[in-house]
């Protein structure tokens, strides 16, 4: 795993390493608008992730995931966590927690 000081540093490096697509979090899947693609938990793998905590506000937290689909599509999912995180299905919660340590 890599070490990053900022979210933007992580995203920029991950893009250089092949995570080209932008994924969005949906309650039961992740989606990519550019590819008109929806990936349900059984169709993707979390390859890496990085957490960032806000310095001035403890509620300003985010996590960036490096995700690969079963078909080889590589992309980035950035999400806030804590009080502002999305309502997800149990399958999505389980999948996003099943990341490499």
N, CA and C atoms as a LAMMPS dump frame, in Angstrom:
ITEM: TIMESTEP
0
ITEM: NUMBER OF ATOMS
303
ITEM: BOX BOUNDS ff ff ff
-5.0000000000000000e+02 5.0000000000000000e+02
-5.0000000000000000e+02 5.0000000000000000e+02
-5.0000000000000000e+02 5.0000000000000000e+02
ITEM: ATOMS id mol type element x y z
1 1 1 N 0.831 -1.184 0
2 1 2 C 0 0 0
3 1 3 C 0.871 1.241 0
4 2 1 N 0.322 2.284 -0.54
5 2 2 C 1.02 3.552 -0.621
6 2 3 C 0.609 4.417 0.573
7 3 1 N 1.357 5.475 0.809
8 3 2 C 1.025 6.428 1.874
9 3 3 C 0.88 7.812 1.246
10 4 1 N -0.216 8.48 1.567
11 4 2 C -0.497 9.801 1.01
12 4 3 C -0.873 10.755 2.129
13 5 1 N -0.505 12.014 1.959
14 5 2 C -0.862 13.041 2.936
15 5 3 C -2.219 13.664 2.654
16 6 1 N -2.621 13.699 1.377
17 6 2 C -3.878 14.346 1.018
18 6 3 C -4.68 13.461 0.068
19 7 1 N -5.968 13.729 0.038
20 7 2 C -6.859 13.028 -0.875
21 7 3 C -6.458 13.279 -2.329
22 8 1 N -6.16 14.518 -2.672
23 8 2 C -5.799 14.831 -4.06
24 8 3 C -4.504 14.132 -4.477
25 9 1 N -3.562 14.015 -3.577
26 9 2 C -2.317 13.3 -3.869
27 9 3 C -2.622 11.825 -4.162
28 10 1 N -3.493 11.222 -3.379
29 10 2 C -3.868 9.82 -3.597
30 10 3 C -4.549 9.644 -4.943
31 11 1 N -5.537 10.483 -5.242
32 11 2 C -6.286 10.375 -6.497
33 11 3 C -5.353 10.559 -7.692
34 12 1 N -4.487 11.554 -7.653
35 12 2 C -3.571 11.803 -8.769
36 12 3 C -2.646 10.615 -9.013
37 13 1 N -2.108 10.034 -7.958
38 13 2 C -1.217 8.891 -8.115
39 13 3 C -1.976 7.654 -8.598
40 14 1 N -3.168 7.45 -8.069
41 14 2 C -3.963 6.298 -8.492
42 14 3 C -4.313 6.402 -9.98
43 15 1 N -4.606 7.592 -10.45
44 15 2 C -4.878 7.799 -11.886
45 15 3 C -3.66 7.396 -12.717
46 16 1 N -2.48 7.789 -12.259
47 16 2 C -1.248 7.433 -12.969
48 16 3 C -1.044 5.923 -13.002
49 17 1 N -1.56 5.23 -11.992
50 17 2 C -1.389 3.782 -11.897
51 17 3 C -2.531 2.999 -12.551
52 18 1 N -3.411 3.698 -13.282
53 18 2 C -4.405 3.001 -14.082
54 18 3 C -5.847 3.097 -13.636
55 19 1 N -6.117 3.708 -12.496
56 19 2 C -7.499 3.868 -12.02
57 19 3 C -8.1 5.091 -12.715
58 20 1 N -8.566 4.909 -13.929
59 20 2 C -8.97 6.025 -14.793
60 20 3 C -10.413 6.471 -14.62
61 21 1 N -11.324 5.563 -14.308
62 21 2 C -12.752 5.885 -14.277
63 21 3 C -13.162 6.489 -12.935
64 22 1 N -14.247 7.256 -12.968
65 22 2 C -14.827 7.839 -11.76
66 22 3 C -16.071 7.049 -11.39
67 23 1 N -16.043 6.424 -10.231
68 23 2 C -17.188 5.671 -9.746
69 23 3 C -17.979 6.513 -8.758
70 24 1 N -19.294 6.3 -8.754
71 24 2 C -20.191 6.953 -7.8
72 24 3 C -20.873 5.884 -6.972
73 25 1 N -21.113 6.204 -5.721
74 25 2 C -21.729 5.265 -4.8
75 25 3 C -23.241 5.353 -4.876
76 26 1 N -23.869 4.221 -5.1
77 26 2 C -25.323 4.077 -5.096
78 26 3 C -25.67 3.162 -3.92
79 27 1 N -26.925 3.144 -3.494
80 27 2 C -27.272 2.292 -2.354
81 27 3 C -26.94 0.81 -2.541
82 28 1 N -27.07 0.281 -3.775
83 28 2 C -26.85 -1.153 -3.977
84 28 3 C -25.752 -1.481 -4.99
85 29 1 N -25.003 -0.468 -5.453
86 29 2 C -23.953 -0.702 -6.447
87 29 3 C -23.055 0.524 -6.522
88 30 1 N -22.026 0.417 -7.364
89 30 2 C -21.272 1.6 -7.757
90 30 3 C -21.541 1.794 -9.243
91 31 1 N -21.521 3.048 -9.682
92 31 2 C -21.835 3.325 -11.078
93 31 3 C -20.757 4.202 -11.695
94 32 1 N -20.676 4.13 -13.017
95 32 2 C -19.777 4.968 -13.8
96 32 3 C -20.603 5.568 -14.922
97 33 1 N -20.919 6.848 -14.827
98 33 2 C -21.77 7.515 -15.812
99 33 3 C -21.12 7.524 -17.199
100 34 1 N -19.802 7.729 -17.267
101 34 2 C -19.115 7.807 -18.554
102 34 3 C -19.256 6.514 -19.348
103 35 1 N -19.313 5.383 -18.654
104 35 2 C -19.405 4.081 -19.319
105 35 3 C -20.813 3.496 -19.264
106 36 1 N -21.756 4.224 -18.668
107 36 2 C -23.11 3.716 -18.458
108 36 3 C -23.042 2.324 -17.823
109 37 1 N -22.337 2.251 -16.696
110 37 2 C -22.001 0.987 -16.058
111 37 3 C -22.473 0.988 -14.611
112 38 1 N -23.046 -0.113 -14.18
113 38 2 C -23.376 -0.334 -12.775
114 38 3 C -22.713 -1.627 -12.341
115 39 1 N -22.007 -1.561 -11.219
116 39 2 C -21.316 -2.736 -10.691
117 39 3 C -21.892 -3.073 -9.32
118 40 1 N -22.498 -4.231 -9.219
119 40 2 C -23.02 -4.711 -7.946
120 40 3 C -21.881 -5.379 -7.179
121 41 1 N -22.029 -5.598 -5.883
122 41 2 C -20.909 -6.081 -5.061
123 41 3 C -20.181 -7.306 -5.612
124 42 1 N -20.886 -8.205 -6.25
125 42 2 C -20.233 -9.413 -6.774
126 42 3 C -19.445 -9.146 -8.056
127 43 1 N -19.532 -7.931 -8.598
128 43 2 C -18.872 -7.617 -9.864
129 43 3 C -17.644 -6.727 -9.744
130 44 1 N -17.215 -6.413 -8.515
131 44 2 C -16.015 -5.595 -8.355
132 44 3 C -15.21 -6.015 -7.136
133 45 1 N -13.947 -5.598 -7.149
134 45 2 C -13.026 -5.866 -6.044
135 45 3 C -12.405 -4.55 -5.594
136 46 1 N -12.327 -4.358 -4.289
137 46 2 C -11.606 -3.223 -3.729
138 46 3 C -10.145 -3.64 -3.649
139 47 1 N -9.308 -2.996 -4.457
140 47 2 C -7.887 -3.33 -4.512
141 47 3 C -7.079 -2.589 -3.446
142 48 1 N -7.485 -1.361 -3.158
143 48 2 C -6.781 -0.538 -2.162
144 48 3 C -7.716 0.56 -1.689
145 49 1 N -7.386 1.139 -0.552
146 49 2 C -8.189 2.23 -0.006
147 49 3 C -7.316 3.088 0.9
148 50 1 N -7.719 4.343 1.049
149 50 2 C -6.992 5.292 1.899
150 50 3 C -8.007 6.183 2.6
151 51 1 N -7.822 6.383 3.888
152 51 2 C -8.716 7.232 4.682
153 51 3 C -8.021 8.557 4.974
154 52 1 N -8.834 9.612 4.984
155 52 2 C -8.327 10.946 5.286
156 52 3 C -9.264 11.604 6.286
157 53 1 N -8.694 12.228 7.303
158 53 2 C -9.479 12.924 8.316
159 53 3 C -9.202 14.406 8.221
160 54 1 N -10.271 15.192 8.342
161 54 2 C -10.132 16.641 8.296
162 54 3 C -9.384 17.15 9.513
163 55 1 N -8.513 18.111 9.313
164 55 2 C -7.709 18.66 10.399
165 55 3 C -8.547 19.543 11.308
166 56 1 N -9.366 20.393 10.716
167 56 2 C -10.114 21.353 11.521
168 56 3 C -11.493 20.857 11.932
169 57 1 N -12.009 19.85 11.261
170 57 2 C -13.355 19.386 11.554
171 57 3 C -13.384 17.861 11.52
172 58 1 N -13.646 17.218 12.654
173 58 2 C -13.65 15.748 12.671
174 58 3 C -14.727 15.128 11.787
175 59 1 N -15.754 15.907 11.402
176 59 2 C -16.777 15.388 10.497
177 59 3 C -16.337 15.432 9.042
178 60 1 N -15.203 16.061 8.762
179 60 2 C -14.685 16.201 7.402
180 60 3 C -13.764 15.024 7.093
181 61 1 N -14.358 13.841 6.938
182 61 2 C -13.6 12.621 6.687
183 61 3 C -13.941 12.091 5.314
184 62 1 N -12.98 11.434 4.68
185 62 2 C -13.243 10.835 3.377
186 62 3 C -12.409 9.57 3.229
187 63 1 N -12.827 8.766 2.273
188 63 2 C -12.093 7.548 1.938
189 63 3 C -12.077 7.429 0.425
190 64 1 N -10.951 6.995 -0.116
191 64 2 C -10.83 6.775 -1.556
192 64 3 C -10.512 5.298 -1.764
193 65 1 N -11.276 4.69 -2.662
194 65 2 C -11.113 3.277 -2.985
195 65 3 C -10.562 3.137 -4.396
196 66 1 N -9.615 2.231 -4.578
197 66 2 C -9.181 1.791 -5.9
198 66 3 C -9.941 0.516 -6.217
199 67 1 N -10.79 0.553 -7.242
200 67 2 C -11.71 -0.543 -7.54
201 67 3 C -11.455 -1.077 -8.94
202 68 1 N -11.539 -2.404 -9.062
203 68 2 C -11.425 -3.066 -10.36
204 68 3 C -12.648 -3.947 -10.56
205 69 1 N -13.275 -3.817 -11.731
206 69 2 C -14.43 -4.665 -12.051
207 69 3 C -13.935 -6.033 -12.495
208 70 1 N -14.84 -6.986 -12.525
209 70 2 C -14.497 -8.338 -13.01
210 70 3 C -14.066 -8.293 -14.474
211 71 1 N -14.499 -7.255 -15.213
212 71 2 C -14.127 -7.097 -16.62
213 71 3 C -12.86 -6.271 -16.807
214 72 1 N -12.216 -5.864 -15.714
215 72 2 C -10.962 -5.135 -15.804
216 72 3 C -11.063 -3.628 -15.826
217 73 1 N -12.26 -3.065 -15.636
218 73 2 C -12.402 -1.609 -15.572
219 73 3 C -11.867 -1.148 -14.219
220 74 1 N -10.926 -0.203 -14.255
221 74 2 C -10.316 0.304 -13.026
222 74 3 C -10.761 1.741 -12.791
223 75 1 N -11.16 2.023 -11.549
224 75 2 C -11.615 3.362 -11.243
225 75 3 C -11.483 3.702 -9.781
226 76 1 N -11.875 4.929 -9.482
227 76 2 C -11.751 5.489 -8.142
228 76 3 C -13.137 5.839 -7.618
229 77 1 N -13.374 5.489 -6.367
230 77 2 C -14.581 5.879 -5.654
231 77 3 C -14.148 6.702 -4.46
232 78 1 N -14.622 7.942 -4.388
233 78 2 C -14.327 8.811 -3.241
234 78 3 C -15.629 9.026 -2.498
235 79 1 N -15.609 8.832 -1.187
236 79 2 C -16.821 8.974 -0.4
237 79 3 C -16.472 9.544 0.968
238 80 1 N -17.413 10.324 1.506
239 80 2 C -17.305 10.757 2.881
240 80 3 C -17.737 9.619 3.772
241 81 1 N -17.265 9.587 4.982
242 81 2 C -17.749 8.572 5.901
243 81 3 C -18.086 9.234 7.217
244 82 1 N -18.828 8.539 8.005
245 82 2 C -19.322 9.119 9.242
246 82 3 C -20.748 9.564 9.053
247 83 1 N -21.089 10.699 9.627
248 83 2 C -22.475 11.154 9.639
249 83 3 C -23.028 11.422 8.25
250 84 1 N -22.185 11.764 7.27
251 84 2 C -22.668 12.117 5.939
252 84 3 C -22.625 10.97 4.94
253 85 1 N -22.196 9.793 5.348
254 85 2 C -22.081 8.701 4.388
255 85 3 C -23.451 8.234 3.916
256 86 1 N -23.472 7.666 2.708
257 86 2 C -24.709 7.239 2.05
258 86 3 C -25.365 6.081 2.792
259 87 1 N -26.667 5.915 2.583
260 87 2 C -27.383 4.727 3.044
261 87 3 C -27.115 3.62 2.041
262 88 1 N -26.541 2.542 2.501
263 88 2 C -26.144 1.456 1.619
264 88 3 C -26.839 0.167 2.008
265 89 1 N -26.962 -0.741 1.037
266 89 2 C -27.478 -2.066 1.352
267 89 3 C -26.432 -2.814 2.172
268 90 1 N -26.872 -3.855 2.842
269 90 2 C -25.951 -4.67 3.636
270 90 3 C -24.848 -5.271 2.767
271 91 1 N -25.189 -5.671 1.527
272 91 2 C -24.178 -6.238 0.622
273 91 3 C -23.099 -5.223 0.276
274 92 1 N -23.507 -3.975 0.037
275 92 2 C -22.524 -2.937 -0.292
276 92 3 C -21.653 -2.621 0.927
277 93 1 N -22.248 -2.527 2.091
278 93 2 C -21.466 -2.27 3.304
279 93 3 C -20.445 -3.378 3.512
280 94 1 N -20.887 -4.612 3.367
281 94 2 C -19.994 -5.74 3.535
282 94 3 C -18.855 -5.712 2.524
283 95 1 N -19.164 -5.41 1.268
284 95 2 C -18.147 -5.387 0.216
285 95 3 C -17.111 -4.302 0.467
286 96 1 N -17.568 -3.113 0.834
287 96 2 C -16.629 -2.003 1.041
288 96 3 C -15.824 -2.176 2.323
289 97 1 N -16.291 -3.006 3.235
290 97 2 C -15.509 -3.326 4.43
291 97 3 C -14.551 -4.481 4.191
292 98 1 N -14.76 -5.209 3.098
293 98 2 C -13.901 -6.361 2.776
294 98 3 C -12.695 -5.906 1.965
295 99 1 N -12.029 -4.885 2.433
296 99 2 C -10.89 -4.345 1.72
297 99 3 C -9.614 -4.904 2.321
298 100 1 N -8.525 -4.843 1.567
299 100 2 C -7.246 -5.318 2.089
300 100 3 C -6.802 -4.487 3.277
301 101 1 N -6.25 -5.102 4.241
302 101 2 C -5.752 -4.396 5.436
303 101 3 C -4.295 -4.019 5.27
